[in-house]
């Protein structure tokens, strides 16, 4: 798996979950270090994605119905 494929898979996982995904769990899943995942998230953010970092992991913010910014 290439780095670009891994980043695409990370994005897909983030889109499919409502709970935070930790860097450690993603690192285990892709058999890379946690620091590689942190770098991948940084690159995805630099590409314009709004990925939130929480104490429990990363997630994509979801709009709340009825509320606007």
N, C-alpha and C positions, 0 to 999 in steps of 0.2 A: 504494500500500500504506500502510495506517495504521500508526502506532507499535504498536498492540496486535497487529495482524496480523504485524508484523515480530518482535515478542517471541514470538509463538506459533510462528513459523517457526524462530526460534533454538532454542526448546525442542525442537521436533521434530528438528532437526539434532543437538542434544546427545543426545537419546534414541537416535538411530540410529547413533551412532559410539562406538567404544571408544578413540579417540585424541583428544587435546585439540584444540580449535578455537581458533585465535588470534583476538583482537579485530580484527586487521588483515585476516585472511582473511574474517571475517564482514562487516566494513565494506565490503570490496570486493564481496562477493556481493550486499549490499543497497544499494550505492551511497550509503552514508552515511559519516560520519567514524568513526574508531576510538572517539572519545569518546562518540558516540551509543550505540555497542555497549556500552561500559563502563557507561553509564547504564542501558541496557536490562537488563544482567545484574544491576545493583544493584536494579532494580525487581522482577525475577524472584525474587531472593533475599529481598527485603522481603516478597514474597508467600508466602514459606514454602518455596521450592525450595532444595535443598541442592546448590548449584553450586560445585564446587571450582575455585579458580584455581591453575594451575601455571605454571612458567616458560614452558611451551610453549602455554598457552592454557587454555580452560575445558572442564570435563567434568562429567558427572554420575557420582558415585561408584556403583559397582556392588557389591552384596553378594558376598562370596566364599563359595562353597558350603562348608558345614561349619564356618564360623566365625560366632560370634555376638558381639555387643557387650554 
